Amino acid sequence: MKRLILIPLALILLCCAPFLIFAEGETDRVQPAPVPEQAKQSVSAPFDTRTTLCVLTDGGVRKMSLEDYLVGTLLAEMPADFPAEALKAQAIASRTFALRKAETGKHIGADVCTDFACCQGWREDGTAEEIARITQAVCDTDGLVVTYEGALIDATFFSCSGGKTEAALAVWGSDIPYLQSVDSPGEEDAPRFTDTVIFSAEEFADQISKICPDANLSGSPVNWIGEISMTVGGGIDTVFIGGVAFKGTTLRSALGLRSTDMDFAVTDSEITVTTRGFGHRVGFSQYGAKAMADSGSDFAEILTHYYPGTEIKKLLCIKQSSFTSV
């Protein structure tokens, strides 16, 4: 999943939850729970097959079960050969993300879309083995979601962090209790763990001037980059370029970089930028989840590590929501 725009995230987070009926108690170990009387008529089939989403695709709006949506999302978002517990964690995060998006009513006539940059990716193609593994992860976690103080969370996720995730405050300006910076070791085998981009002095100056013509980029490039302040998560908070302060998020976007966790090496003719991690680095790290699963952690341990202070709950049914629950 690429960078998300969640503004104003803090204001909408806990104010627009639908009427959700959960199984009693935490379901970290997925044990049977008593069913409330008002929900007994609604739980004869798995939650994911009963719940229907309207999904905005390139070909228009398609109505599908939550289960079919999640299988397609995992096919697009996580390698199917990842450990089973990492796939389960992704299934729960993606289920939570989709239902939370549907609450917000962002899309007219649809609950979610298949644009990586807006909601989550989705695809139908995959080998029989890939589909079987992913379907198993979805079915094994049927109805499980991540909550904070009884409400669905914004379950943001990304590829890899470079060793430490970022807090939502540093990226989107909203201080979210469960989207804080946490350690994420073991990501080194991620194909995009590090990246190096080399700009000529002219290319770099051109890109910076497009976003701030007032930056003084005369003289040697060695003198262009000044004081740098860092975030708790190891990304650039602000960097002075040509005497002007730039946010790390702004610089990442302007230069097309993979991460705000970056270093500069400057000569008279070139600026080399090395980044660590891939994505906004807020929330759930997919390659971090793989490393935790490889070390023996289950899906609950993975999710509560990347979303501190949260609980995993099992949804029985949904009422008064913008999406469909049969």
MORACOR-V647260 format. One record per run of one state. SS is the DSSP state (@ for helix, = for strand, . for the rest). FROM is the first residue (numbers start at 1). TO is the last residue. Records with the same first field share a line. If there is no record, write none. Layout:
SS: FROM-TO / FROM-TO
//
This chain:
.: 1-8 / 13-18 / 23-36 / 43-46 / 58-59 / 78-83 / 105-111 / 114-127 / 141-143 / 149-150 / 153-156 / 159-159 / 161-163 / 165-165 / 167-167 / 173-182 / 184-193 / 212-220 / 224-224 / 231-235 / 242-243 / 256-261 / 267-269 / 277-277 / 279-281 / 283-283 / 295-298 / 307-310 / 320-323 / 326-326
@: 9-12 / 37-42 / 47-50 / 66-77 / 84-104 / 128-140 / 168-172 / 201-211 / 221-223 / 248-255 / 286-294 / 299-306
=: 19-22 / 51-57 / 60-65 / 112-113 / 144-148 / 151-152 / 157-158 / 160-160 / 164-164 / 166-166 / 183-183 / 194-200 / 225-230 / 236-241 / 244-247 / 262-266 / 270-276 / 278-278 / 282-282 / 284-285 / 311-319 / 324-325
//
